[in-house]
Amino acid sequence: MSYAIFPSLVDKSVVVTGGGTGIGAAIVEAFCAQGARVFFLDIADADSEALADRLSEGRHRPVFHHCDLRDIASIERVFAAICTEAGKIDILVNNAANDDRHPFGSIAPAYWDERIAVNLRHQFFCAQYAAAGMKAAGHGVILNFGSISWHVALANLSIYMTAKAGIEGMTRGLARELGPYGIRVNAIIPGAVRTPRQMKLWQSPDSEAKLVADQCLPERVEPEHVARMALFLASDDGSRCSGREYFVDAGWYGASS
């Protein structure tokens, strides 16, 4: 993969949640290519360790931390360990999520709580822990990941879409609260990204054809396209961008059945 070079990202400390596979892995690779110090969280140990090994020849080897983001105490421990090693966190990329399908009529309260924990709650608390050091430094970037899903009203994703809509509101609230400290907060809204998980679980030749037809650009969105947006917004080139949503969806306005 090739990326534009952002000199302001060299040696910056970057934390990426859900960084072991898919979009997160592309983001880890993209920041490593900039010479940043990357720390990434995941529960996919084998994939994450393989990624760290593959990217070990760069300016900084990425550091993998096993972390179940449903466990707030675990988040606190991992962020404390990263801050001890790095000194501070310059950039937080709140990427982790899980889009398992769930029919509305069979949802139990326990499943609701678990899905909100997987897709929304951790973004708030990761931001809280990262922002403490950013405030002291007088600068920082937080990138929260939303989803195109609720904008186009997909089926069997009501809790996921609720969480992702909430992330956009949270982003605006945090941007307002943290802006006086020099901290920028934005949301990245990926479209239908061609990751191995999506291709294995949700896409078929027919659904892909409909998806491309529903987009303004008749091209699939790849993980690196999302990573490029993250690089720009995290860099000094995006220094006047805050409190907004940035779509990487090829102009998807239709809804797949």
C-alpha positions as CSV (number, residue, x, y, z in Angstrom):
1,M,0.0,0.0,0.0
2,S,1.1,3.6,-0.6
3,Y,0.2,6.6,1.5
4,A,0.8,10.3,1.4
5,I,3.5,11.3,3.8
6,F,2.5,13.5,6.8
7,P,5.7,14.7,8.5
8,S,3.7,15.8,11.6
9,L,2.9,12.1,12.4
10,V,6.5,11.0,12.8
11,D,7.1,9.7,16.4
12,K,3.6,10.5,17.5
13,S,2.1,8.0,19.9
14,V,-1.0,6.4,18.4
15,V,-3.5,4.0,20.0
16,V,-5.8,2.0,17.6
17,T,-8.6,-0.1,19.1
18,G,-9.5,-3.2,17.1
19,G,-6.2,-3.0,15.3
20,G,-5.5,-6.6,14.7
21,T,-7.7,-7.2,11.6
22,G,-9.7,-5.5,8.9
23,I,-9.9,-1.7,8.8
24,G,-8.0,-1.5,12.1
25,A,-5.0,-3.4,10.7
26,A,-4.9,-1.1,7.7
27,I,-4.9,1.9,10.1
28,V,-2.0,0.3,12.1
29,E,0.0,-0.2,9.0
30,A,-0.7,3.3,7.7
31,F,0.5,5.0,10.9
32,C,3.5,2.7,11.0
33,A,4.4,3.8,7.5
34,Q,4.4,7.4,8.8
35,G,7.0,6.6,11.4
36,A,4.5,6.8,14.3
37,R,4.7,4.8,17.5
38,V,1.6,2.6,17.3
39,F,0.0,0.7,20.1
40,F,-3.0,-1.4,19.2
41,L,-5.7,-3.3,21.1
42,D,-7.6,-6.4,20.1
43,I,-8.7,-9.8,21.3
44,A,-7.6,-11.6,18.1
45,D,-4.2,-12.6,19.5
46,A,-2.8,-14.6,16.6
47,D,-3.7,-12.1,13.9
48,S,-2.4,-9.2,16.0
49,E,0.9,-10.8,16.8
50,A,1.3,-11.7,13.1
51,L,0.6,-8.0,12.2
52,A,3.2,-6.7,14.7
53,D,5.8,-9.1,13.3
54,R,5.0,-8.1,9.7
55,L,5.5,-4.4,10.5
56,S,8.5,-4.9,12.7
57,E,11.0,-3.4,10.2
58,G,9.7,0.1,10.3
59,R,10.9,3.1,12.4
60,H,8.9,1.7,15.4
61,R,7.6,-1.8,15.8
62,P,3.9,-1.7,16.7
63,V,3.0,-2.9,20.1
64,F,0.0,-5.2,20.6
65,H,-2.0,-5.3,23.8
66,H,-4.7,-7.9,24.4
67,C,-7.7,-6.0,25.7
68,D,-11.4,-6.9,25.9
69,L,-13.0,-3.5,25.4
70,R,-16.2,-4.6,27.2
71,D,-14.1,-4.6,30.4
72,I,-13.6,-1.0,31.5
73,A,-11.0,-2.0,34.1
74,S,-9.0,-3.7,31.4
75,I,-9.1,-0.6,29.3
76,E,-7.8,1.5,32.2
77,R,-4.9,-0.9,32.8
78,V,-3.9,-1.0,29.1
79,F,-4.0,2.7,28.7
80,A,-2.0,3.2,31.9
81,A,0.6,0.8,30.5
82,I,0.8,2.6,27.2
83,C,1.1,6.0,28.9
84,T,4.0,4.6,31.0
85,E,5.8,3.4,27.9
86,A,5.0,6.3,25.6
87,G,4.7,9.2,28.0
88,K,1.5,10.3,26.5
89,I,-1.0,9.4,23.8
90,D,-1.1,11.9,20.9
91,I,-3.7,10.2,18.8
92,L,-6.6,7.8,19.6
93,V,-8.4,5.9,16.9
94,N,-11.6,4.4,18.3
95,N,-12.0,1.8,15.6
96,A,-13.2,-1.4,17.3
97,A,-16.7,-2.6,16.7
98,N,-18.7,-5.7,15.8
99,D,-21.6,-5.7,13.3
100,D,-23.2,-9.1,14.1
101,R,-26.8,-9.2,12.7
102,H,-29.7,-9.3,15.2
103,P,-33.4,-9.4,14.4
104,F,-35.3,-6.9,16.4
105,G,-38.0,-9.2,17.8
106,S,-35.6,-11.6,19.6
107,I,-33.4,-9.0,21.4
108,A,-33.0,-9.5,25.2
109,P,-31.8,-6.8,27.6
110,A,-28.5,-8.6,28.2
111,Y,-27.7,-8.8,24.5
112,W,-28.6,-5.1,24.2
113,D,-26.1,-4.2,27.0
114,E,-23.4,-6.3,25.5
115,R,-23.8,-4.9,22.0
116,I,-23.7,-1.3,23.3
117,A,-20.6,-2.2,25.3
118,V,-19.0,-3.6,22.1
119,N,-19.9,-0.8,19.8
120,L,-20.3,2.4,21.8
121,R,-19.4,2.5,25.5
122,H,-15.7,1.7,25.1
123,Q,-15.2,4.7,22.7
124,F,-16.2,7.1,25.5
125,F,-14.0,5.6,28.1
126,C,-11.0,5.2,25.8
127,A,-11.4,8.9,24.9
128,Q,-11.6,9.7,28.6
129,Y,-8.4,7.9,29.5
130,A,-6.5,9.3,26.4
131,A,-7.7,12.8,26.9
132,A,-6.2,13.2,30.4
133,G,-2.7,13.2,28.9
134,M,-3.7,15.2,25.9
135,K,-5.1,18.0,28.1
136,A,-1.8,18.2,30.0
137,A,0.1,18.4,26.7
138,G,-2.3,21.0,25.2
139,H,-3.0,19.0,22.0
140,G,-4.3,15.7,20.8
141,V,-6.6,14.0,18.2
142,I,-9.4,11.5,18.8
143,L,-11.0,9.8,15.9
144,N,-14.2,7.9,16.6
145,F,-15.5,5.4,14.1
146,G,-19.2,5.5,13.1
147,S,-20.9,3.6,10.3
148,I,-22.9,4.3,7.1
149,S,-25.4,1.7,8.2
150,W,-27.8,4.0,10.1
151,H,-27.6,6.6,7.3
152,V,-28.9,4.1,4.8
153,A,-31.1,2.1,7.3
154,L,-29.9,-1.5,6.9
155,A,-31.9,-4.4,8.2
156,N,-31.2,-6.5,11.3
157,L,-28.7,-4.0,12.8
158,S,-30.9,-1.9,15.1
159,I,-28.6,-2.0,18.1
160,Y,-25.5,-1.5,16.0
161,M,-27.0,1.4,14.2
162,T,-28.2,2.9,17.5
163,A,-24.6,2.7,18.8
164,K,-23.1,4.2,15.6
165,A,-25.6,7.1,15.6
166,G,-24.7,7.7,19.2
167,I,-21.0,7.9,18.3
168,E,-21.7,10.9,16.0
169,G,-23.4,12.7,18.9
170,M,-20.7,11.8,21.3
171,T,-18.1,13.1,18.8
172,R,-19.7,16.5,18.7
173,G,-20.0,16.6,22.5
174,L,-16.4,15.7,23.1
175,A,-15.2,18.1,20.4
176,R,-16.9,20.9,22.3
177,E,-15.6,19.9,25.7
178,L,-12.1,19.1,24.6
179,G,-11.5,21.9,22.0
180,P,-10.3,24.4,24.6
181,Y,-7.5,22.1,25.4
182,G,-6.3,21.9,21.8
183,I,-7.9,18.4,21.3
184,R,-9.6,17.7,18.0
185,V,-12.4,15.1,17.9
186,N,-13.9,13.8,14.6
187,A,-15.8,10.8,13.4
188,I,-14.9,8.7,10.4
189,I,-17.9,7.1,8.7
190,P,-16.9,4.1,6.6
191,G,-19.2,2.7,3.9
192,A,-19.3,-0.9,2.9
193,V,-15.6,-1.8,3.2
194,R,-14.2,-4.9,1.6
195,T,-12.7,-6.6,4.6
196,P,-12.2,-10.4,4.9
197,R,-14.9,-10.6,7.6
198,Q,-17.4,-8.7,5.4
199,M,-16.7,-10.9,2.4
200,K,-16.9,-14.1,4.4
201,L,-20.1,-13.3,6.3
202,W,-22.3,-10.7,4.6
203,Q,-21.4,-10.3,0.9
204,S,-22.2,-12.4,-2.2
205,P,-21.7,-11.6,-5.9
206,D,-25.3,-10.4,-6.1
207,S,-25.1,-8.2,-3.0
208,E,-21.8,-6.7,-4.2
209,A,-23.3,-5.8,-7.5
210,K,-26.2,-4.1,-5.8
211,L,-23.9,-2.3,-3.5
212,V,-21.8,-0.9,-6.2
213,A,-24.9,0.2,-8.1
214,D,-26.1,2.1,-5.1
215,Q,-22.9,4.0,-4.8
216,C,-22.1,7.2,-6.7
217,L,-18.6,5.7,-7.4
218,P,-18.8,2.2,-8.9
219,E,-15.8,1.0,-6.9
220,R,-15.5,-1.0,-3.7
221,V,-14.2,0.8,-0.6
222,E,-11.0,-0.9,0.7
223,P,-9.6,-0.7,4.2
224,E,-6.7,1.5,3.0
225,H,-9.1,4.2,1.8
226,V,-10.4,4.6,5.3
227,A,-6.9,4.6,6.7
228,R,-6.0,7.5,4.4
229,M,-8.7,9.6,5.9
230,A,-7.5,8.7,9.4
231,L,-4.0,9.9,8.5
232,F,-5.2,13.2,7.2
233,L,-7.5,14.0,10.2
234,A,-4.7,12.9,12.7
235,S,-2.1,15.0,11.0
236,D,-1.4,18.8,11.3
237,D,-2.9,19.1,7.8
238,G,-6.3,18.5,9.5
239,S,-5.6,21.1,12.2
240,R,-8.8,23.0,11.7
241,C,-11.1,19.9,11.5
242,S,-13.1,19.1,14.6
243,G,-16.6,18.1,15.6
244,R,-17.5,16.7,12.2
245,E,-18.2,13.5,10.3
246,Y,-16.1,12.4,7.4
247,F,-17.6,9.8,5.1
248,V,-15.5,7.2,3.1
249,D,-18.4,5.4,1.4
250,A,-18.0,6.1,-2.4
251,G,-21.3,8.1,-2.1
252,W,-23.6,5.3,-0.9
253,Y,-27.2,6.5,-0.8
254,G,-29.1,3.3,-1.4
255,A,-30.0,0.5,1.1
256,S,-29.2,-3.2,0.4
257,S,-32.1,-5.6,1.0
